[in-house]
């Protein structure tokens, strides 16, 4: 087992802006929204994950506060991040032994994270009870999770579109040769939809409703082979203040998301432009690999393929590709030790 022993417990964690996934004993044991609900009067944690997310937008701000500790892939609220990690560890139920084992963790982090931001993640995990914390960059974890042999002398480009960031990296021989990290991803898409509904339909909706719109009729293209039915969106009329219902089509959502997707496309083009010629030749053969929840947006693969003239592959189970890769790196620590910081 190398670094790990029988007396240790090991967790792999994808601590995401939108969702956090925990892998224990090669199994996904936790897949919950990265949301914490706190009682403002007592400062006690009321709920974490799905239960906390269900309170968003439906609670009195004077009694219950719902907090997303991570923003754009990094910790925005240090104290709440500690609570989130501690609760996730507790939900994973890894300390059932009479003598609690030493807990070691591998956590994936954005490739564009600063030293200060990385230290915040590490310290939050330590405060939550982990004895040893290692880090792996999200694009590398995604590549491993997709099934790419990252140790081969062959270039691959991975685009991981998560909740807070889109990570683009060219990987070869176990290293990230060039990369780009832009803070435009699923959360930005939701905000685009909120803004569109306000400006074009005079209707106010919440981020939860915007996310539902994105899932039901979200699209990166204004023309799809299989068109989803228009979605009935509920919100508040800005003019009258009364509840309102509007039918929104995928074409409208494609228009709302266009600028954000264009910026992700440009980040991909910039990364390709910085790729050494020999690796660029490899990428021409292997294409682009998409992971993360944002990669599930209808037509996104076709749009990126058209922009780059490269074949685009979407990972199997893209939502869990990063977590799965982190778990594989943890299980095969000796093999991937030099990739884990």
Secondary structure as GFF3:
##gff-version 3
##sequence-region A 1 341
A	DSSP	beta_strand	8	15	.	.	.	ID=ss1
A	DSSP	beta_strand	19	24	.	.	.	ID=ss2
A	DSSP	beta_strand	27	33	.	.	.	ID=ss3
A	DSSP	beta_strand	36	39	.	.	.	ID=ss4
A	DSSP	beta_strand	44	48	.	.	.	ID=ss5
A	DSSP	alpha_helix	50	53	.	.	.	ID=ss6
A	DSSP	beta_strand	64	67	.	.	.	ID=ss7
A	DSSP	beta_strand	70	71	.	.	.	ID=ss8
A	DSSP	beta_strand	74	75	.	.	.	ID=ss9
A	DSSP	alpha_helix	78	92	.	.	.	ID=ss10
A	DSSP	beta_strand	102	109	.	.	.	ID=ss11
A	DSSP	alpha_helix	115	127	.	.	.	ID=ss12
A	DSSP	beta_strand	132	137	.	.	.	ID=ss13
A	DSSP	alpha_helix	138	146	.	.	.	ID=ss14
A	DSSP	beta_strand	156	161	.	.	.	ID=ss15
A	DSSP	beta_strand	166	172	.	.	.	ID=ss16
A	DSSP	beta_strand	175	182	.	.	.	ID=ss17
A	DSSP	alpha_helix	186	201	.	.	.	ID=ss18
A	DSSP	beta_strand	203	204	.	.	.	ID=ss19
A	DSSP	alpha_helix	207	217	.	.	.	ID=ss20
A	DSSP	beta_strand	231	237	.	.	.	ID=ss21
A	DSSP	beta_strand	243	248	.	.	.	ID=ss22
A	DSSP	alpha_helix	250	273	.	.	.	ID=ss23
A	DSSP	alpha_helix	277	286	.	.	.	ID=ss24
A	DSSP	beta_strand	288	291	.	.	.	ID=ss25
A	DSSP	three_ten_helix	293	296	.	.	.	ID=ss26
A	DSSP	alpha_helix	300	308	.	.	.	ID=ss27
A	DSSP	beta_strand	312	314	.	.	.	ID=ss28
A	DSSP	three_ten_helix	318	320	.	.	.	ID=ss29
A	DSSP	alpha_helix	321	331	.	.	.	ID=ss30
A	DSSP	alpha_helix	333	336	.	.	.	ID=ss31
A	DSSP	three_ten_helix	337	339	.	.	.	ID=ss32
###
